[in-house]
Amino acid sequence: MAVSSLSSPLCTWFLAACMSIACEKDHLLESSIFQYPKRLTQKSRHKKLIGSVHCSQNLLSSFQVSGMQSLMSSCLSLEPFEVLYNSNRSSSSLNSIFSLFGSKSSNRRQMQKRSAVHSGGVAVAVQPEKEIILKKKPLTKNRRVVVTGMGVVTSIGQDADTFYNNLLDGVSGISEIEAFDCSQFPTKIAGEIKSFSADGCVSPKLFKRADKSVLYLLTAGKKALADAGITEQVMDVLDKTRCGVIIGSALGGMKIFNDAIEALRVSYKKMNPFCVPFATTNVGSAILAMDLGWMGPNYSISSACATSNFCILNSANHIIRGETDLMLCGGSDAAIIPIGLGGFVACRTLSQRNDDPTKASRPWDTDRDGFVLGEGAGVLLLEELEHAKRRGAKIYSEFLGGSFTCDAYHMTDPHPDGMGIALCIEQALVQSGVSKENVNYINAHATSTLRGDLTEFQAIVRCFGQNPEVKGNILKSSIYLQSSESLVLKPFLQLRVNSTKSMIGHLLGASGAVEAVATIKAIQTGWVHPNINLENPDEAVVCYSFYDLTVCSFTLFQVVVFNLLCYVCIQDRDLLVGTKKESLDIKVALSNSFGFGGHNSSILFAPYK
């Protein structure tokens, strides 16, 4: 007992001293929380102890109980040390120990009394500090994001204007593959870039070493900067710590990796020392950032064919949160190589219309037999609105927001009822604060596959087919029917839907960014490009079958007559753009991208006002 009663206070004293010294060493406290300088008045001490008296009581109470366990329990309850980070007091830890264990019992009793009164003293001390931190954070909720630059590398154009003009003219970039002998494959066509020029955007040494996906990315990124008026003079005055790059790839440097495997068959000594970094999906963003000196967020997202939209939305979020002012974002892929073509052939997803390549990619058409592989890159320069205004940038459109979801269903097939896609679109509208009635143009993912095209179309109808304006037109039509007047409908607010893949094929991870460029150019020009090869639309996309007549006070006879009239009169006024370009005053545009694994993404753009 004697030993126990003696060792307990000594051990307790020693542990307290160690804790005090550790706190000072780690600079958690600039001074002891228990020090009583003699020059301070009783009132001053009272103010100094508001945030610490609760902690003191726990330590002091440990001396009333023998054994180390009591003190350990007290120490474990000392959570709010952060309240004293900003203390200006300074003293040694040794003085703290003497003041804590001194003979002035009156101070101890007063501390205990104050602890009883200020049992919530810790909370009182913590809250003001949190408020101060919050006040220092920039207000970001009103930060708007705009598009000030665009760059593309595709089979029908390597700048945004040429690319979109060819889309409007219905020019197809699908042709026979020339890069390698594909006679052994059942598919021999692709959206191949026949003559690529880096236009001085890439050094000769890097041009020889890097994968095409990296070269396309660097070229499109530099063109987006040039399109945005980011000259060397502008670059010199930019805060490069607030400029970032997020450009992804679905497959990365496939050719680099394939060549490394072939070299390994001979010897590891034959392998390219750059094969690992040049094969990764992040290397393009990294090289571009190093070239520009941009030190903001820099990473790559790889989410199959939804990659670009993921990168665009994440980049916008960095700007909205106040972390950056400019972001280069998009995607790049170059999979038209033997292993890439062979892999998709094995998946049984590619068209085999080799005898007529330009007719092979035909979204929503009855005769579609699979998608056509493409290659290229698309990059947007997103910029905070006020930053863009200050430098006098040309603003192409405003980025409103978007969303992601997952089908959680199948490795390659979308969910049959399109539930994940519909959820993604609906969440994108909510996140962007956009009413579905304002969306009148959709650049669909539509790859020309049997299931994918219809699933997306059904999801679009589910989201936009119940617009109040549509219901209103149907109700108005009932009056026409009763009065035997002619039936005039304006279905879906003239919502128009097209697929850029009908002309350039499926660019995998780059498709979303390239299609975002097409969407923004549609807003800028007032023209939406055609769906070439949509010669015999699938029966499931006939517009008349999607009116919800259950909300109307129609008799059964009127419903039958209404459907017949719709079938006869307005089936040519489908949601889908025809084989010729159409003029459209776009209010809000939606761009969809979906990928293997059930990755869904939707982003929205609108004219800047």
C-alpha positions in Angstrom: 0.0 0.0 0.0 2.8 2.4 0.9 4.6 1.7 -2.3 1.4 2.1 -4.3 0.4 5.3 -2.7 3.9 6.7 -3.3 4.4 5.5 -6.9 1.0 6.7 -8.0 1.6 10.4 -7.5 5.2 10.1 -8.8 4.1 8.3 -12.0 1.3 10.8 -12.4 3.6 13.7 -12.0 6.1 12.2 -14.5 3.4 11.5 -17.1 2.0 15.0 -16.8 5.5 16.4 -17.3 6.1 14.3 -20.4 2.8 15.4 -21.9 3.6 19.0 -21.3 7.0 18.7 -22.9 5.6 16.8 -25.9 3.0 19.5 -26.4 5.7 22.1 -26.5 7.9 20.1 -28.8 5.1 19.6 -31.3 4.2 23.3 -31.1 0.6 22.5 -30.4 0.7 25.0 -27.6 2.8 28.1 -27.5 2.5 28.2 -23.8 1.2 26.1 -20.9 -2.5 26.0 -20.5 -2.1 25.9 -16.7 0.4 28.7 -16.1 -0.4 31.5 -13.6 1.9 34.4 -14.1 2.0 36.4 -10.9 1.5 39.7 -12.6 -2.0 38.7 -13.9 -5.0 39.7 -11.8 -7.6 37.2 -10.7 -9.9 38.5 -13.4 -7.3 38.1 -16.1 -6.6 34.5 -15.1 -10.3 33.9 -15.3 -10.4 35.0 -19.0 -7.3 33.0 -19.8 -8.8 29.8 -18.4 -12.2 29.7 -20.1 -11.0 27.3 -22.8 -8.8 25.1 -20.6 -10.4 24.9 -17.2 -12.4 21.8 -18.2 -9.2 20.1 -19.2 -7.5 21.2 -15.9 -10.3 19.7 -13.8 -9.8 16.3 -15.5 -6.1 16.3 -14.7 -6.5 17.6 -11.2 -9.1 15.1 -10.4 -6.7 12.3 -11.3 -4.6 13.1 -8.2 -7.5 12.2 -6.0 -7.5 8.6 -7.2 -4.4 6.4 -6.9 -3.0 4.6 -9.9 -2.0 5.5 -13.4 -5.3 4.4 -15.0 -7.2 7.4 -13.6 -4.8 9.9 -15.1 -4.8 8.1 -18.4 -8.6 8.3 -18.5 -8.3 12.0 -17.9 -5.7 12.5 -20.5 -7.7 10.6 -23.1 -10.6 13.1 -22.6 -8.4 16.0 -23.6 -9.7 16.6 -27.1 -9.9 20.3 -27.7 -6.2 21.3 -27.7 -6.8 23.1 -31.0 -8.6 25.9 -29.2 -5.2 27.1 -28.0 -3.4 27.0 -31.3 -3.5 30.8 -31.6 -2.3 31.5 -28.0 0.2 34.3 -27.7 1.4 33.3 -24.2 4.9 31.9 -23.8 6.5 30.0 -20.9 8.4 26.9 -20.2 6.8 23.5 -19.6 8.6 23.3 -16.3 6.8 26.4 -15.0 3.6 24.8 -16.1 4.3 21.7 -14.0 5.1 23.7 -10.9 2.1 26.0 -11.3 -0.1 22.9 -11.8 1.2 21.0 -8.7 2.0 24.0 -6.5 0.9 24.6 -2.9 -1.6 27.3 -3.8 -4.7 25.3 -2.9 -6.9 28.3 -3.2 -6.1 28.6 -6.9 -7.1 24.9 -7.3 -10.4 25.4 -5.5 -11.1 28.4 -7.6 -10.4 26.5 -10.8 -12.7 23.7 -9.7 -15.5 26.2 -9.0 -15.0 27.9 -12.4 -15.0 24.5 -14.0 -18.4 23.8 -12.5 -19.7 27.2 -13.8 -18.0 26.9 -17.2 -18.4 23.2 -17.9 -19.1 24.1 -21.5 -16.0 26.3 -21.7 -14.4 24.2 -24.3 -17.3 24.5 -26.7 -17.4 28.2 -26.1 -13.8 28.5 -27.0 -13.9 26.3 -30.1 -16.9 27.8 -31.8 -15.6 31.4 -32.3 -12.4 30.0 -33.9 -14.4 27.9 -36.3 -16.4 31.0 -37.3 -13.3 32.9 -38.0 -12.0 30.1 -40.3 -15.3 30.1 -42.2 -15.1 33.8 -42.7 -11.7 33.5 -44.3 -12.9 31.0 -46.9 -13.8 32.5 -50.3 -17.4 32.6 -51.2 -17.7 30.2 -54.1 -21.4 29.5 -54.6 -21.7 32.4 -57.1 -18.7 31.5 -59.1 -19.8 30.8 -62.7 -17.9 28.6 -65.2 -17.6 29.5 -68.9 -16.0 27.9 -71.9 -13.4 30.2 -73.5 -11.4 27.8 -75.6 -11.8 24.5 -77.6 -9.4 22.2 -79.3 -10.0 19.0 -81.2 -8.1 16.3 -83.2 -10.5 14.1 -85.2 -10.8 12.3 -88.5 -12.9 15.2 -90.0 -11.0 18.1 -88.7 -8.2 19.2 -86.4 -9.6 22.5 -85.3 -13.0 23.3 -83.9 -14.4 25.2 -86.8 -13.3 22.8 -89.5 -14.6 19.9 -87.4 -18.0 21.4 -86.9 -18.5 22.6 -90.4 -17.8 19.1 -91.7 -20.4 17.8 -89.2 -23.0 20.3 -90.5 -22.2 19.1 -94.0 -22.6 15.5 -93.1 -19.0 14.5 -93.9 -18.1 11.1 -92.7 -14.6 10.3 -91.3 -15.1 6.5 -91.4 -12.8 4.7 -93.9 -10.7 1.6 -94.3 -7.9 1.2 -91.8 -4.5 2.0 -93.3 -2.2 2.1 -90.2 -1.8 -1.7 -90.2 -2.8 -4.8 -92.0 -6.3 -5.7 -90.7 -7.1 -8.4 -93.3 -7.4 -11.0 -90.5 -10.1 -9.1 -88.7 -13.8 -9.2 -89.5 -13.9 -5.4 -89.0 -11.6 -3.4 -91.3 -13.0 0.1 -90.9 -12.6 2.9 -88.4 -12.6 6.6 -87.8 -8.9 6.8 -88.4 -6.9 10.1 -88.5 -5.0 9.7 -91.8 -2.7 12.6 -91.6 -1.9 14.0 -88.2 0.2 17.1 -87.6 1.2 18.4 -84.2 1.5 21.9 -85.7 4.5 22.7 -83.5 2.7 21.8 -80.3 5.0 18.9 -79.5 8.8 18.7 -79.6 10.3 16.4 -82.2 11.8 14.1 -79.6 8.5 13.7 -77.8 6.7 13.2 -81.1 8.9 10.1 -81.7 8.6 8.6 -78.2 5.0 9.3 -77.1 1.9 7.3 -77.8 -0.6 8.9 -80.2 -3.1 9.4 -77.4 -0.6 11.7 -75.7 0.3 13.5 -79.0 -3.4 14.1 -79.7 -4.0 15.4 -76.1 -1.1 17.8 -76.2 -2.1 19.1 -79.6 -5.8 19.6 -78.7 -4.8 21.2 -75.4 -2.4 23.7 -77.0 -5.1 24.5 -79.6 -7.7 25.1 -76.9 -5.3 27.6 -75.3 -4.6 29.4 -78.6 -8.4 29.5 -79.3 -8.9 31.1 -75.9 -6.3 33.8 -76.6 -3.8 32.5 -74.0 -0.7 33.9 -75.6 2.8 34.0 -74.0 2.1 37.5 -72.7 -1.1 36.3 -71.0 0.6 33.2 -69.7 3.3 35.3 -68.0 0.7 37.1 -65.9 -1.4 34.1 -65.0 -1.3 32.8 -61.5 -0.2 29.3 -62.5 -0.9 27.9 -59.1 -4.6 28.4 -59.9 -4.4 26.7 -63.3 -4.9 23.0 -63.7 -5.2 20.1 -66.2 -7.5 17.1 -66.0 -7.5 15.3 -69.3 -8.2 11.5 -69.2 -8.0 8.5 -71.4 -10.0 5.3 -71.4 -7.1 3.0 -72.6 -4.0 5.2 -72.3 -0.9 4.4 -74.3 -1.9 1.0 -75.7 0.6 1.0 -78.5 3.5 1.8 -76.1 2.5 -1.1 -73.8 2.0 -3.4 -76.7 5.4 -2.6 -78.2 7.0 -3.2 -74.7 5.5 -6.7 -74.6 6.9 -7.5 -78.0 10.3 -6.2 -77.0 10.1 -8.3 -73.8 9.7 -11.4 -75.9 13.3 -10.8 -77.0 14.8 -9.4 -73.7 13.9 -6.9 -71.1 17.0 -5.0 -72.3 15.1 -4.2 -75.5 12.3 -2.5 -73.7 11.8 1.2 -74.0 12.8 2.9 -70.7 9.8 5.2 -71.1 7.3 2.4 -71.7 5.8 2.5 -68.2 5.3 6.3 -67.9 4.2 6.7 -71.5 1.6 3.9 -71.1 -0.2 5.3 -68.2 -3.4 7.4 -68.5 -2.1 10.3 -66.5 1.0 11.0 -68.5 -0.7 13.4 -71.0 -2.1 15.7 -68.4 1.3 15.6 -66.6 3.4 16.5 -69.6 1.0 19.3 -70.6 1.1 20.8 -67.2 4.9 20.6 -67.1 5.1 22.2 -70.5 2.8 25.1 -69.4 4.1 25.3 -65.8 0.6 25.0 -64.4 0.7 23.9 -60.8 -3.0 23.5 -60.0 -5.0 20.3 -59.8 -3.5 17.7 -62.2 -4.7 14.2 -62.6 -6.4 11.8 -65.0 -9.8 10.2 -64.7 -10.4 6.9 -66.5 -14.0 5.8 -66.6 -14.2 4.1 -70.0 -16.2 6.1 -72.6 -17.6 8.5 -70.0 -14.0 9.7 -69.2 -14.2 13.1 -70.8 -17.4 14.2 -69.0 -16.0 13.1 -65.7 -12.9 15.2 -66.3 -15.0 18.2 -67.4 -17.3 18.2 -64.4 -14.5 17.7 -62.0 -12.6 20.6 -63.5 -15.6 22.8 -63.2 -16.0 21.8 -59.6 -12.4 23.0 -58.9 -13.3 26.4 -60.3 -16.7 26.6 -58.5 -15.0 25.7 -55.1 -12.6 28.6 -55.6 -9.5 26.4 -56.0 -8.7 27.4 -59.6 -9.5 30.0 -62.3 -8.6 28.0 -65.4 -8.8 24.3 -66.2 -7.9 22.4 -69.3 -10.1 19.3 -69.5 -11.3 16.6 -71.8 -10.1 13.3 -73.1 -7.9 11.5 -75.6 -7.6 7.9 -77.0 -5.9 6.2 -79.9 -7.0 2.5 -79.9 -6.9 1.9 -83.7 -4.1 -0.7 -83.4 -4.3 -4.5 -83.7 -4.8 -5.1 -80.0 -7.4 -2.4 -79.7 -9.4 -3.5 -82.8 -9.0 -7.2 -81.9 -10.3 -6.5 -78.3 -13.5 -4.8 -79.5 -14.0 -7.5 -82.1 -13.8 -10.1 -79.4 -16.5 -8.1 -77.5 -18.7 -8.4 -80.6 -19.5 -4.7 -80.5 -18.1 -3.4 -83.8 -19.8 -2.9 -87.1 -18.7 -5.2 -90.0 -20.1 -3.1 -92.8 -16.7 -3.1 -94.5 -18.0 -2.7 -98.0 -19.5 0.8 -97.3 -17.6 2.4 -94.4 -19.3 5.8 -94.5 -22.7 4.0 -93.9 -21.4 1.9 -91.0 -22.1 4.1 -88.1 -25.9 4.6 -88.0 -27.3 5.4 -84.6 -31.0 4.5 -84.1 -31.3 3.1 -87.6 -32.9 -0.3 -88.1 -29.9 -1.6 -90.0 -27.2 -0.7 -87.4 -24.9 -3.6 -86.5 -22.4 -2.1 -84.0 -20.3 0.9 -83.4 -17.3 2.1 -85.4 -14.0 2.6 -83.6 -12.6 6.1 -83.8 -9.6 8.1 -82.4 -8.7 11.6 -81.5 -8.9 14.1 -78.6 -11.1 17.0 -77.4 -10.1 19.6 -74.9 -12.1 22.5 -73.4 -10.7 25.5 -71.5 -13.0 26.2 -68.6 -12.6 29.6 -66.9 -14.2 31.4 -64.0 -16.5 34.1 -65.4 -15.0 37.1 -63.8 -11.4 36.0 -64.6 -12.5 35.6 -68.2 -14.0 39.1 -68.3 -10.9 40.7 -66.8 -8.7 39.4 -69.6 -11.3 40.1 -72.3 -11.8 36.5 -73.3 -14.3 35.4 -75.9 -17.0 33.3 -74.1 -18.5 30.5 -76.2 -21.0 29.2 -73.6 -21.6 28.7 -70.0 -21.1 25.4 -68.2 -24.1 24.8 -66.0 -23.2 21.5 -64.3 -23.8 17.8 -64.6 -23.9 14.4 -62.8 -22.6 10.9 -62.6 -24.4 7.6 -61.8 -23.7 3.9 -62.2 -26.0 1.2 -63.6 -24.6 -1.4 -61.3 -25.9 -4.0 -63.7 -23.5 -5.4 -66.4 -20.0 -5.1 -67.6 -20.8 -3.9 -71.1 -24.6 -3.6 -71.4 -26.7 -0.8 -70.0 -29.5 -1.5 -67.7 -32.5 -2.6 -69.9 -34.9 0.0 -68.5 -32.4 2.9 -68.7 -32.9 3.6 -65.0 -29.3 4.6 -64.3 -29.2 6.9 -67.4 -32.5 8.6 -66.5 -31.3 9.1 -62.9 -28.1 10.7 -64.2 -30.0 13.1 -66.5 -32.4 14.0 -63.7 -29.6 14.6 -61.2 -27.7 16.7 -63.7 -30.8 18.9 -64.1 -31.2 19.3 -60.4 -27.5 19.9 -59.7 -27.5 22.6 -62.5 -30.7 24.2 -61.4 -32.2 23.7 -64.9 -35.8 22.9 -65.5 -36.3 20.1 -68.0 -38.6 22.3 -70.0 -35.6 24.5 -70.9 -33.6 21.7 -72.5 -34.2 21.6 -76.2 -31.0 20.0 -77.6 -29.3 16.7 -76.6 -26.1 15.4 -78.0 -26.7 11.8 -77.3 -24.1 9.1 -76.6 -25.8 6.8 -79.2 -23.0 4.6 -80.5 -25.0 2.7 -83.1 -25.4 -0.5 -81.0 -28.7 -2.4 -80.8 -29.3 -2.0 -77.1 -27.5 1.1 -76.2 -29.3 3.4 -78.7 -32.8 2.4 -77.6 -32.0 2.4 -73.9 -30.7 5.9 -74.0 -33.6 7.1 -76.1 -36.1 5.6 -73.7 -34.3 7.3 -70.8 -34.6 10.6 -72.7 -38.3 10.1 -73.2 -38.7 9.2 -69.5 -37.0 12.4 -68.5 -38.4 14.8 -71.0 -41.6 13.2 -72.3 -43.7 14.5 -69.4 -42.9 18.1 -69.9 -45.9 20.3 -68.8 -45.9 21.9 -72.3 -46.3 18.5 -73.9 -49.2 17.6 -71.6 -50.7 21.0 -72.4 -50.5 20.4 -76.1 -52.2 17.1 -75.7 -55.0 18.6 -73.6 -55.4 21.3 -76.3 -55.6 18.6 -78.9 -58.6 17.1 -77.2 -60.5 20.3 -78.0 -59.4 20.1 -81.6 -60.7 16.5 -81.7 -64.1 17.5 -80.2 -64.5 20.4 -82.6 -63.2 18.5 -85.6 -60.4 21.0 -86.2 -57.0 20.1 -87.5 -54.6 18.6 -85.1 -51.4 20.6 -84.6 -48.8 19.4 -82.1 -45.4 20.7 -81.0 -44.0 17.6 -79.3 -41.3 17.9 -76.7 -40.8 21.6 -77.1 -39.0 20.9 -80.4 -36.4 18.9 -78.5 -33.8 17.8 -81.0 -31.5 14.8 -80.5 -28.5 13.8 -82.6 -25.3 11.7 -82.4 -21.9 13.0 -83.5 -20.7 9.4 -83.7 -22.6 8.9 -86.9 -19.7 10.7 -88.6 -16.6 10.2 -86.6 -17.3 6.9 -84.9 -16.7 6.2 -81.2 -13.7 7.9 -79.8 -13.9 6.1 -76.5 -12.5 8.3 -73.6 -12.3 11.3 -76.0 -15.9 11.1 -77.2 -17.4 13.2 -74.5 -15.0 16.1 -75.0 -15.3 16.1 -78.8 -19.1 15.9 -78.5 -19.0 18.8 -75.9 -17.2 20.8 -78.6 -20.0 19.9 -81.1 -22.6 20.9 -78.5 -21.0 24.3 -77.8 -20.6 25.0 -81.5 -24.3 24.2 -82.0 -25.1 26.8 -79.3 -22.7 29.3 -81.0 -23.8 28.8 -84.6 -27.6 28.1 -84.1 -27.3 24.9 -86.2 -27.4 21.3 -85.1 -25.7 18.7 -87.2 -27.6 15.8 -88.9 -27.8 12.1 -88.0 -26.3 10.8 -91.2 -27.4 7.2 -92.2 -30.7 7.5 -90.2 -32.5 6.2 -93.3 -34.9 3.8 -91.6 -35.4 4.7 -87.9 -36.1 2.0 -85.4 -39.7 1.5 -84.7 -39.1 2.2 -81.0 -38.1 5.8 -81.7 -41.4 6.8 -83.4 -42.6 9.8 -81.5 -46.3 9.1 -81.4 -46.0 6.1 -79.1 -44.6 8.2 -76.3 -47.4 10.6 -75.5 -48.9 10.0 -72.0 -52.6 10.1 -72.6 -53.6 8.9 -69.2 -53.2 12.4 -67.8 -55.9 13.7 -70.2 -59.7 13.4 -70.0 -59.9 11.6 -73.3 -62.6 9.0 -74.0 -61.3 5.7 -75.3 -62.5 6.6 -78.8 -60.6 9.9 -78.7 -57.4 8.1 -77.5 -57.6 5.7 -80.5 -58.2 8.5 -82.9 -55.5 10.6 -81.4 -52.9 7.8 -81.8 -53.9 7.2 -85.4 -53.6 10.9 -86.2 -50.2 11.1 -84.6 -49.0 8.0 -86.5 -50.2 9.5 -89.8 -49.4 13.1 -89.3 -46.4 13.6 -87.0 -44.2 10.5 -87.2 -41.8 12.6 -89.4 -41.5 15.1 -86.6 -39.5 12.8 -84.3 -37.1 13.9 -81.6 -34.2 12.8 -83.8 -32.6 15.2 -86.2 -32.9 14.0 -89.8 -30.2 13.5 -92.4 -29.9 17.3 -92.9 -28.7 20.0 -90.5 -31.4 22.0 -88.7 -31.5 25.5 -87.3 -32.2 25.7 -83.6 -32.2 28.4 -81.0 -30.7 26.4 -78.1 -31.8 27.3 -74.6 -30.0 24.6 -72.7 -28.0 21.7 -74.3 -27.4 18.3 -72.7 -24.5 16.0 -73.6 -24.5 12.4 -72.6 -21.6 9.9 -72.3 -21.8 6.3 -71.0 -19.1 3.7 -70.6 -18.5 0.0 -70.0 -19.2 -0.9 -66.4 -22.3 1.2 -66.3 -20.6 4.6 -66.0 -23.2 7.3 -66.8 -22.5 11.0 -67.2 -24.5 14.0 -68.3 -23.3 17.7 -68.6 -25.2 20.8 -69.5 -24.2 24.0 -71.4 -26.2 27.1 -72.3 -25.6 30.4 -74.1 -23.8 32.9 -71.9 -26.0 35.7 -70.8 
